[in-house]
Amino acid sequence: MSLVRRITSAVLSVSLGLLSISSVPCSAVEKDYTYDNTFSEKSKDPASVTEKPFNVFDIYNAYYGIVPTTTAATTTATTTVTTTTVSTKKTTTTSTTATKKTTSATVLTTSTELTTSEKPVTTAIPTTPITSAPITAPVTTPTSSSSAVSTAPVTTATALCLNGIDVAKYQLDVDWQTAKASGEVDYAIIQAGFGKFSNQVDPYFHKNMQNAQAAGMDVGIYWFSYAKSVEDAKLEAQACLEVIKGYSFTYPIYYDFEYEWALKNLSVAELSAMVDAFCTIMEENGYYVGVYGSGSYLENSIYKHVLSKYDVWVAEYGSSVSWYKGQYGMWQYTGSGTAPGVPTEVDKDYCYKDYPSIIGVNPKDGRLPVTSTPVVTQPVVTDTQTTQQTTTASTTSTIATTIPRGYIIEDTSVTYDWDKFDKDKYQYAMLEVDSVQELDAVKANIDAAHAEGIDCGIIYLAVETSSGTASQNAEKLYNMLSTVKLEYPVYYWFNKSDISDYGVGAAQLSENADAFCSYLEERRYFVGIAAYDTLLAEQLDVGLFKKYSVWLFNEQETPVIYWGHCGMVSEWDYAVGGYSHYSKDKFPSIIAKNGLNGYPKTIE
């Protein structure tokens, strides 16, 4: 939830999400992909190939043992992200009710603010202290702006005020034993994930949860919203439920409601209904919930009678809460704090309610792990990796599934030093092809990689301005590829995110991509479209994604808006400060089984 620094590099990044069948655990990667190929177009039957032409979606379904639906327009393959993408500075809320309230969702249709009789709180201190012990709490003298300098609040001895932090992948590896032993961190709110797909789990969530609870830390979680409608909010609630199942908490489940697009483009009625929808579903599943947001958004963008139903966590940086006039249980007062055991800057919070005593166990039918459980040493997984956990009263077991990670060889005009390729870190190489004049060198690199036991694929730079040229260059590439084998697809790569940078319109770019890919697909090559999120979602012809695989790139700090299936993604890796590339599909097995990319077809 700390403010993510803007990544200016035009390289690849994203967090992707694929909507899997609800009964399938998110760790079961081999079951993540379901397709409705009602609208898929068959490959043309080339004169040189006598067997039945293949279709990429039929291959997926057959490989994963999936029987696709036959009803039109019910495609379940979709994407995230992410990572990532992923979220900008978190500023969401929580309302302060002393007892749990369960209510049904109310869809609001009016466009004007509904008035209530609630009395605005002018102090950050509860009217009825939960403890009489003198604990420092911030004075809340109003200021004129919620964007004050992120300095620690002025404090005075008064009622309950607990010190907390909220963390996400941006905080990397937190030493929870140190944080707990310091006495400076009373509780933590941990990001579980974002968006409407369960595989958009925060890459550090499971590790943070298990180690924090093993250290005896009281914890809650938040789910970052990218919803644009009530239906999106409902899907986000289901995704959150899938990710956090098996865990119990002592702090609320917060709906992180700060997606700028939604707040600027939707009405108060729509935004309020979205908050209500998410929170109601969580409550119906036994969870104590709240809402997180900036003071100004909470005050102006959500009906007060909706916020009054849930606990509020307000974000206003500086010495006081001035914008938001309602009640709240927690205050995030800085995004640039420090805390023992946290290697980076971290959000810091004050809490004015004794949630462990109020809530008990969240969900109410859950069981908390014993604090004597050894610290989990499970390696961190990424947004495109998943972990399934099963928690009991005395044990926590973890099953991790690793998704293949790739490395892009950018300059293939010269021979790459394959001895330097880290085969422990990367499972395959994608060779960038910038020009058909370099194909001899590309072939030499493929041969050298195979000699080292390294699987390869191609990412071909889209430079053509006509479909005829695209077909001709595809032919030149095929003449080279026919002498080698590839374990990963050939992607037609749009490496710019702005459509104006290509010199031709979106329709022409789509024709070029189709001409290039269809030429190779007719010759039994597994092909795909590689492009930035905005091009995929708003510019290129959607028909392309019904015919070819997709590699999704996303510029940093922008929400993923392309929700189609992706076989490959790239995302920013905060642990190493660079980009990582992942293959969501088992391409080597699929390609070998179906006799693609130069491999003979397996006889069954």
ROBA-491011 format. One record per residue: residue in three letters; x, y negated, z of N, C-alpha, C in turn. Coordinates in steps of 0.2 Angstrom, whole numbers, plus 5000, padded with zeros to 4 digits. Example, Ala and Ser with C-alpha at 12.3 -4.5 7.8 and 13.67 -1.06 7.14 Angstrom:
2
ALA506650285039506250225039506650165039
SER506450115035506850055036506450005039
This chain:
604
MET500450065000500050005000500449945000
SER501149945001501549885000501549864993
LEU501649794992501649764986502249794981
VAL501949824976502449864971502749804967
ARG503449814967503849764962503649784955
ARG503549724951503349734944503949764940
ILE503849814937504349854933504349824926
THR504849784924504749754917505049794912
SER505349854913505649894908505049914903
ALA505149924897504649944892504650024891
VAL504950054896505050124896504450164898
LEU504450224898503850264900503650264907
SER503050264909502850274916502050294916
VAL501850334921501150344922501050384927
SER500350384929500150444933499550464930
LEU499550524929499050554925498550594929
GLY497950594927497450644930497050684926
LEU496950744927496550784923496050814927
LEU495450804925494850834929494750904928
SER494850944933494851014933494151034936
ILE494051094934493351124937493351124944
SER492851104947492851084955493051144959
SER492851204956493051264960493751284960
VAL494151254956494851274955495251234959
PRO495751264964496151224968496651184964
CYS496751114966497251074962497951104961
SER498151144965498751174964498851224959
ALA498251254957498251304951498351274945
VAL498951254943499151214937498851254931
GLU498851324931498651354925497951354924
LYS497551324928496851324927496651244927
ASP497051204926496951134926496551104920
TYR496551144915496351124908495851154905
THR495251124904494651154902494451114896
TYR494251134890494151094884493451114882
ASP493051064879492451074875492751064868
ASN492751114864493051094857492451094852
THR491951074855491351064850491551014844
PHE491950964846492050914841492750924838
SER493150974840493850984838493850994830
GLU494250974826494350984819494851034818
LYS494651084814495151134812495651114808
SER496251144808496851124804496651154797
LYS496951114792496851144785497251204784
ASP496951244780497351304778497851294773
PRO498451294774498951284769499051344764
ALA499251324758499251374753499851424755
SER500351404759500851444760500751494766
VAL500151484769500051524775499351554774
THR499351624774498751664773498351674779
GLU498651674785498251694791497751634793
LYS497351644797496851594799497151534802
PRO496951474800497351414803497151414811
PHE497651384815497451384822497251314824
ASN496951314830496651244832496951244839
VAL497251184841497551174847497151184853
PHE496451164853496051174859495851254859
ASP495751284854495651354854496251394858
ILE496851364856497451394859497451384866
TYR497351324869497351314876496851364879
ASN496251364877495651404880495851474880
ALA496151504875496351574874496951584879
TYR497351544879497951554884497751554891
TYR497351504893497151494900496551544902
GLY496251574897495751624898495051584900
ILE494951524896494451484898493851494892
VAL493251504894492751504889492451434889
PRO492551394883492351324883491551324882
THR491351264885490551254884490451244877
THR489751254875489551244868489151184868
THR488951154873488551094873488951034871
ALA488650994867489050934864489150884870
ALA489650844868489850784873489950804880
THR490250854882490350874889491050894890
THR491450854887492150864887492450854895
THR492750904898492950894904493750884905
ALA494050884899494750864900494850794900
THR495250774905495350704906495950684909
THR496150614909496850604913496750544918
THR497250544922497350494927497650434925
VAL498750464936498950444935499050424940
THR498850384941499350374944499750344947
THR500250344943500450354946500450324947
THR500150324943500350294945500350254945
THR500350274945500450224944500350174947
VAL500850134951500150154950499750094953
SER499650094959499250044962499649984964
THR499249924963499549864965499549854973
LYS499749794975499749784982499049794985
LYS498949834990498349864993498049804998
THR497449794997497149745001496449765002
THR496249805006495549835007495349835014
THR494749855016494449835022494149895026
THR493949885032493649925037493149895042
SER492549915042492149875047492149905054
THR492049865059492149885066491449905069
THR491249965069490649985073490950035078
ALA490650035084490850065090490650145089
THR490150155086489850225085489750245078
LYS489850305076489850325069489150325067
LYS489050295061488350285058488350325051
THR487850365051487750405044487150375041
THR487250355035486650335031486650355024
SER486150355021486150375014486250315009
ALA486550325003486750274999486150234996
THR486250174996485750124993486050094987
VAL485750104981485950064975485650004975
LEU486049944975485749884975485749854968
THR485149824967485049794960485049714960
THR484949684966484949614965485649584964
SER485649524962486249494960486449434965
THR486049424970486149374975486349404981
GLU486749364985486949394992486349394997
LEU486349455000485849465005486049435011
THR485649395015485849375021485649425027
THR486049415032485949465038486049415044
SER485849445050485849405056486549425060
GLU487049455056487649465060487949405062
LYS488349405067488649345070489449355068
PRO489649305064490349315062490849315068
VAL491349365068491849365073492349315072
THR492549275077493049225076493649235080
THR493749295083494349325086494449395084
ALA495049415083495249475081495149525087
ILE494949505093494949545099494249575100
PRO494149645101493449665102493149625108
THR492449625108492149585113492149625120
THR492149695119492249735124492849775124
PRO493349755128494049795127493949865129
ILE494349905125494249975127494749995133
THR495249955134495649965139495849905143
SER495849905149496049845153496749825154
ALA497149875151497849865151498049805147
PRO498449755149498649705145499149725139
ILE498849725133499249735127499249675123
THR499849665120499849605115499349615109
ALA499049555108498649555102498649485099
PRO498549485092498649425089498149375090
VAL498349305091497849255091497549235084
THR496949225084496649215077496449145076
THR496849095077496649035075496649025067
PRO496049005065495949005057496448965054
THR496648985048497048945043496748935037
SER497048895033496648875027496748925021
SER497148975022497249015016497449085018
SER497249135014497449205016498049225013
SER498449185010499049205007499649165011
ALA499549165017500049135021500749175021
VAL501249145023501949185023501849245028
SER502149305025502049365029502549365035
THR502349325040502749325046502249365052
ALA502649385057502249425062501749375066
PRO501149395067500649355070500949325077
VAL500649265079500749245086500349295091
THR500649315096500349355101500249335107
THR499749355111499549345118499349405121
ALA499449405128499249465132498449465132
THR498149515130497449525130497249595129
ALA496649605126496349675126496749725121
LEU496449775119496849835116497049805109
CYS497649825108497949805101498549855100
LEU498349905095498849955094499249935087
ASN499849955087500349945082500349995077
GLY500249985070500150035065500550015059
ILE500650065055500950055048500450095043
ASP500450075037500150115032500650125026
VAL500650185024501250215019500950245013
ALA501350245008501250285002501850304999
LYS501850324993502550344990503050294990
TYR502850234990503350174990503850174996
GLN503550205001504050215007504450275007
LEU504450315002504850375001504850415007
ASP505450445010505450495015505450455022
VAL504850465025504750435032505050485037
ASP505450465042505650505048505150495053
TRP504650535053504050525057504250545065
GLN504750585066504950595073505250535076
THR505650495072505950435074505350385075
ALA504950375070504350325071503950335077
LYS503850405079503450415085503750405091
ALA504450425091504850425097505050345099
SER504950305094505150235095504650195100
GLY504050225100503550185104503350125100
GLU503550105094503350045091502850065085
VAL502650125084502150145079501650195083
ASP501050165084500550205088500150245083
TYR500050225077499650265072499950245065
ALA499650285060499850275053499250295049
ILE499150255044498650265038499050285032
ILE498950345029499350375024498850375017
GLN499150355012498850355006498750425003
ALA498150445002498050515000498050524992
GLY497850464989497850464981497450404979
PHE497250414972496950354969496450384963
GLY495950344961495550364955495150424956
LYS494850444951494350494951494450564950
PHE495150584950495350654949495750674955
SER495650734957496050764963496750774962
ASN496950774955497750784954498050714954
GLN497650664956497950594957498150584964
VAL498450644967498650634974499250604974
ASP499350564980499950524981500550584982
PRO501150574978501650624978501950634985
TYR501850594990502150604997501550625002
PHE500950624999500450635004500450695009
HIS500550755006500550815010501150815014
LYS501750795012502350795016502250745022
ASN501950685020501850635026501350655031
MET500750685029500250715033500550765038
GLN500850815035501150875039501650845044
ASN502150805042502650785046502450735051
ALA501950695050501750645054501350675060
GLN500850725058500550765063500950805067
ALA501450835064501950875068502250835073
ALA502350775072502750735077502250705082
GLY501650715081501150695086500850625085
MET500950605078500650535076499950545075
ASP499550495077498850485075498850455068
VAL498450485064498350465057497650465054
GLY497650425049497050415045497250415038
ILE496850405033497050405026496650355022
TYR496950335016496550285012496550315005
TRP496050305001496050324994495950254990
PHE496450244985496450184981495950194976
SER495450144975494950144970495150114964
TYR494950144958494950114951494250114948
ALA493750124952493050134950492850074946
LYS492450084941492150034937491350034937
SER491150084941490450104941490250144948
VAL489650144949489450194955489650264953
GLU489550284947489650354946490450364947
ASP490850314945491550324946491750334953
ALA491350294957491450294965491350364968
LYS490750384965490550454967491150504965
LEU491350504959491950544957492550534962
GLU492650474963493250464968493150494975
ALA492550494977492450524984492550604983
GLN492350634978492450704977493150724976
ALA493550674972494250684972494550684979
CYS494350634982494650624989494550684993
LEU493950714993493750764997494150824995
GLU494350834989494750894987495450884989
VAL495650824989496350814991496450824999
ILE496050805003496150805010495850865013
LYS495450905010495150965013495751005017
GLY495551035022496051065026496451025031
TYR496350965031496650915036496150885040
SER496350865046495850835051496250775053
PHE495950715055496250655057495950625063
THR496250575066496050545072495850465070
TYR495950445064495850385062495350385056
PRO495050335053494550345048494850355041
ILE494350375037494550385030494350315026
TYR494850285024494650215021494650215013
TYR494150175011494050165004494450105002
ASP494950104999495450054997495150014991
PHE494749964992494349934987494649864985
GLU495149864980495449804978495649804971
TYR495349844967495449844960495249784957
GLU495749744954495549674952495049674946
TRP495149714942494649714936493949724938
ALA493749764943493149774945492849714949
LEU493349694954493149634958493049574954
LYS493349564948493249504944492649514938
ASN492449574937492049584931491349614933
LEU491249644939490649664942490349624947
SER489649634947489249594952489349614959
VAL489149574964489149594971488749654972
ALA488149654968487749714969488049774967
GLU488349774961488749834959489349854963
LEU489749804965490249824970490049854976
SER489549824979489249844985488949914985
ALA488649934979488349994978488950044977
MET489450024974490050074974490350094980
VAL490450044985490750054991490250104995
ASP489650084995489150124998489150194996
ALA489150204989489150274986489750314989
PHE490350284989490950324991490850344998
CYS490750295002490750305009490150355012
THR489550345008489050395010489250465009
ILE489550475003489750545001490250575007
MET490750535009491150555014490850565020
GLU490350525022489950535028489550595028
GLU489250605022488850675022489350735022
ASN489950725021490450785022490750785029
GLY490450745034490750745041491250695042
TYR491450655038492050605039491850535042
TYR492250515046492150445049492450395044
VAL492150345041492450315035492450235037
GLY492850205032492950135033493050105026
VAL493150035025493250005019493849955020
TYR494349955016494949915016494849865010
GLY495049805012495149755007495349685009
SER495549635005495749575007495249535010
GLY495349485014494849445017494349415013
SER494649385007494249345003493749394999
TYR494049454997493549494993493049524998
LEU493249545004492749565009492149515010
GLU492449455011491949405012491449385007
ASN491749385000491349364995491049414990
SER491349474990491149524985490749584987
ILE490649594994490249654996489749625001
TYR489149655000488549635004488749645012
LYS488549595016488749605023488349665026
HIS487749675024487349735027487649805025
VAL488049805019488449865017489049875022
LEU489449815022490049825027489849835034
SER489249815036489049825043488949905045
LYS488949945039488750015040489450055041
TYR490050025040490650055040491150015044
ASP491650045046492250015049492649975044
VAL492849915046493249875041493949865043
TRP494349865038495149855039495249795034
VAL495449745037495549685033496249665032
ALA496449645026497149625024497149545023
GLU497449515027497649445027498349435030
TYR498749405026499449405028499649335031
GLY499949335037500049275041499949285048
SER499749225051499649225059498949235061
SER498449245056497749245058497349275052
VAL496749295054496249315048495749255048
SER495749225042495349165041494849165036
TRP494949205031494449215025493849255027
TYR494049315030493449355032493149335038
LYS492449335039492149315045491749365048
GLY491749425045491449485048491849515053
GLN491549575056491949615061492349665058
TYR492949675061493449725058493749755064
GLY493949815063494349855068495049855067
MET495349845061496049845059496249785055
TRP496849755056497049695052497749715050
GLN497849715043498449715040498749645039
TYR499249635043499549565043500149555039
THR500449605037501049595033501149655028
GLY501449635022501649695018502449695017
SER502749665022503549665021503849675028
GLY503549715032503749735039504249785039
THR504549805045505049855046504749895051
ALA504949965051504750005057505250065057
PRO505450085064505850145064505650205060
GLY506150235057506050295053505750275046
VAL505650215044505450195038505950165034
PRO506150195028506750175024506650115020
THR506050085019505850035015505449985019
GLU505349925016504849885019504149915019
VAL503749895024503149935025502549885027
ASP501949905026501349865028501349875036
LYS501149825039501049835047500349805048
ASP500049845053499349835055499249825063
TYR498749795065498549795072497849835072
CYS497749875077497049905078496749885084
TYR496149865084495849845090495349895093
LYS495349955090494850005093495250075094
ASP494950105099495350165101494950225097
TYR495150225090494850275086494950345088
PRO495450375091495550445093494950455098
SER494850405103494250425108493550415104
ILE493550365100492850355097492650415092
ILE493150435088493050485083493050555085
GLY493550565089493750635091494150665086
VAL493850705082494150735076493750715070
ASN494150695065493850675058494050725053
PRO493650765050492950765051492750805057
LYS492150795059491850815066491950885067
ASP491950925062491950995062492651025061
GLY493150975061493850995060494251015066
ARG494851035065495351055071495951025069
LEU496250985074496950955073497451005074
PRO498050995070498551045071498951035078
VAL499251085081499651075087500251035085
THR500450985090501050945089501650975089
SER501651035092502351075092502551105086
THR502051105081502251135074502951105072
PRO503351145069504051115067503851065061
VAL504351025060504250975054504351015048
VAL503850995043503851025037504451005033
THR504751045029505351035025505151035018
GLN504551045016504251055009504550995005
PRO504851004999505050954995504450904992
VAL504650844991504150804989503850824982
VAL503250824980503050834974502750764971
THR502750764964502550704961501750694959
ASP501550644957500850634955500650684950
THR501050714946500850764942501050834944
GLN501250834951501250904954500750904960
THR500550964962500050974967500251024972
THR499951014978500051054983499451074987
GLN499351144988498751164991498951184999
GLN498551155003498751165010498151195014
THR498351245019497851275023498051255030
THR497651225034497851205041497351235046
THR497651265051497251295056497451265063
ALA497251285068497351255075498151265077
SER498451315074499151325076499651325071
THR499451335064499951335059499751295053
THR500251275049500151245043500551275037
SER500151305032500551335027500451295021
THR501051295016501051255010501251295005
ILE500851294999501051324993501151264988
ALA501751264985501951214980501951234973
THR501751204969501851224962502251174958
THR502751194955503251144952503051144944
ILE502951084942502851064935503451054931
PRO503551084925504251064922504350994921
ARG504950974922505150904921505650904915
GLY505550854911506050844905506450784905
TYR506950784900507350724900507350704892
ILE507350644891507350614884508050604882
ILE508250634877508950614874508850564869
GLU509050504871508850444867509250434860
ASP509850444860510250444854510450504852
THR510050534847510250594843510650584837
SER510850524835511250514829511950544831
VAL512150554837512850584839512650644843
THR513150684844513150744847513150734855
TYR512550754858512550744865512950794869
ASP513250764875513650814879513250854883
TRP513050914880512550954884512850984890
ASP513450984891513751004898513450964903
LYS513350904902513050854907512350864909
PHE511950904905511250914906511150944912
ASP510750914917510650944923510050994923
LYS510251064922509751114921509451124928
ASP509651104934509351114940508751064941
LYS508851004938508350954939507850954933
TYR508150964927507650964921507551034918
GLN506951044915506851114912506851104905
TYR506851044902506751044895507050974892
ALA507250974886507450904883506950884877
MET506850824877506450794871506950754867
LEU507050764861507550734857507150674853
GLU507450614854507150554851507350554844
VAL506950544839507150544832506850474830
ASP507350424828507250364826507250354819
SER507550394815507550394808507650464805
VAL507350474799507450534795508150544792
GLN508450484793509150484790509650524795
GLU509350534801509850564807509650634808
LEU509250674803509050734805509550794805
ASP510150784802510650834802510950824809
ALA511050764812511250764819510750794824
VAL510150774822509650804827509650884827
LYS509750914821509750984821510351014825
ALA510950974824511550994828511450994835
ASN511050944838510950934845510450994847
ILE509951014843509551064845509951134845
ASP510351144841510751204841511151204847
ALA511451144849511951144854511551154861
ALA510951124861510551134867510351204868
HIS510151234863509951304863510551354865
ALA511051334863511651374865511851364873
GLU511551314876511551304883510951334887
GLY510551364883509851384886509351334888
ILE509351274884508951224885508351214880
ASP507751214882507151214878507151144875
CYS506851134869506851074866506151054863
GLY506050994862505450964858505750904855
ILE505250874851505450814847504950754849
ILE505250694849504750634850505050584844
TYR504650584839504750544833504450474833
LEU504950424832504750354833504250334827
ALA503650314828503250294823503450224820
VAL503650224814503950164810503550154804
GLU503150204802502850194795502250144795
THR502150114789501650064788501150084784
SER501250154781500750184777500650254778
SER500050284777500050354778500450394773
GLY500550374767500950404762501650414765
THR501950364767502650364770502650414776
ALA502150414780502150454786502150524784
SER501750544779501750614776502450634773
GLN502750584770503350604767503950614772
ASN503850574777504350584783504250644787
ALA503650664787503450724791503750784787
GLU503750774780503950834776504750834777
LYS505050774777505850774778505950814785
LEU505550794790505650824797505550894797
TYR505050914793504850984793505451024789
ASN505751004784506351034781506851054785
MET506951004790507551014795507251064800
LEU506651054803506351104808506251174806
SER506251184800506151254797506751294798
THR507251264800507951304801508051314809
VAL507651284813507751294820507051314823
LYS507051324830506451334834506351284839
LEU505751264841505651214846505151244851
GLU505351234857504851264863504351214865
TYR504451154863503951104865503751064859
PRO503151024859502850994853503350944850
VAL503050924844503350864840502850814841
TYR503050754844502550704846502750644841
TYR502150614838502250554834502150494839
TRP502650454840502750414846502650334844
PHE502150314847502050234847502350204853
ASN502950184853503350164858503250084860
LYS502750054857502649984859501849984862
SER501749944867501149944870500649894867
ASP500949844863500549794860500449804853
ILE499849814851499649834844499949784839
SER500049714841500249664836501049684834
ASP501349724838502049734837502149784831
TYR501649814828501749864823501649834816
GLY501449774815501349744808500749764804
VAL500449824807499849844804499249854809
GLY498649854807498149864812498049934815
ALA497549944820497450004823497250054818
ALA496850044814496550094809497050124805
GLN497550074803498150104799498550144803
LEU498750124809499150164813498850234814
SER498150234815497850304816497950344810
GLU497850314804497950354798498650384797
ASN499150334799499850364799499950424803
ALA499650414809499750474814499450534812
ASP498850524809498450584807498850614801
ALA499150574796499450604791500050644793
PHE500450614797501050644800500950704803
CYS500450704808500350764812499950824808
SER499550804804499150854800499650894795
TYR500150854793500650884788501050944792
LEU501250924798501650974802501151034805
GLU500551014807500051064810499951114804
GLU499851094798499651134793500251194792
ARG500851174794501351214794501551254801
ARG501051254805501051284811501551254816
TYR501551194817501951154822501451124827
PHE501551134833501151104838501351034839
VAL500850984837500950914837500550874842
GLY500750814843500350774847500550694846
ILE500150654849500150584849500450564855
ALA501050524855501350494861501250414861
ALA500950384866500750314866500650284873
TYR500650224873500450194879499750194881
ASP499550184887498850194889498350154885
THR498550084884498150044881497950064874
LEU498450084870498350104863497950164863
LEU498050214868497650274868496850254869
ALA496750214874496150194877495750144872
GLU496050104869495750044866495850034859
GLN496450064856496650044849496550104844
LEU496950164846496950214841496250254841
ASP496150284835495550314834495450374838
VAL494950384842494850434847494850504844
GLY494650504837494650564834495350604834
LEU495850564835496550594835496650634841
PHE496350624846496450654853495950714853
LYS495550724848495150784848495450834843
LYS496050814840496350854835497050874838
TYR497350824841498050834843498150824851
SER498750854853498950844860499150774861
VAL499150754868499350684870499850684875
TRP500350634874500850614879500650544881
LEU500550534887500250474890500850434893
PHE500950374891501350324894500950274897
ASN501150244903500850184906501350134908
GLU501150074907501550014909501450014917
GLN501949994921501949994928501449944930
GLU501149964936500649924940499949914936
THR499849954930499249944927498850004928
PRO498150004929497750064931497750104924
VAL497650164925497650214919496850204916
ILE496850184910496150184907495950234902
TYR496450274900496350324895496250384899
TRP495650414898495450474903495350534899
GLY495750544893495750604889496250654892
HIS496250714889496750764891497450744889
CYS497950754893498650744891499050804893
GLY499450824888499850884889500550864892
MET500750804891501350774894501250704897
VAL501650684902501550624905502250594907
SER502250534908502950504911502650454916
GLU503050454921502850404927503550384931
TRP503450324934503950294938504150334944
ASP504750354945504950394951505250344956
TYR504850334961505150284966505750314970
ALA505750374971506350404975507050394971
VAL507050384965507650384961507650314957
GLY507150274957507150214954507150224946
GLY506850274943506850284936506250314934
TYR506250334928505650364925505750444924
SER505250474926505250544925504650574920
HIS504850624917504350654912504150724913
TYR503550734913503250804915502850834910
SER502850894909502450934905501950974909
LYS501250954908500750984911500551044908
ASP500651064902500451124899501051164898
LYS500951234898501451284898501651294890
PHE501951244887502151244880502551304878
PRO503051314881503451374878503051434878
SER502651454883502251514882501751514877
ILE501451454877500851444872501151444865
ILE501751414863502051404857502251474855
ALA502551514859502851584857502251624856
LYS501751624860501251674860500851664853
ASN500751604851500351584845500851584839
GLY501451594839501851594833501951524830
LEU502051474834502151404832502851384832
ASN502951324829503651294829504251334828
GLY504151374823504651424820504651484824
TYR504251504829504251564832503751614828
PRO503951674828503451724825502851734830
LYS502351744827501751754831501751824834
THR501551824841501551884845501051934842
ILE501251994841500752044839500352074845
GLU499752064845499352094851499052164849
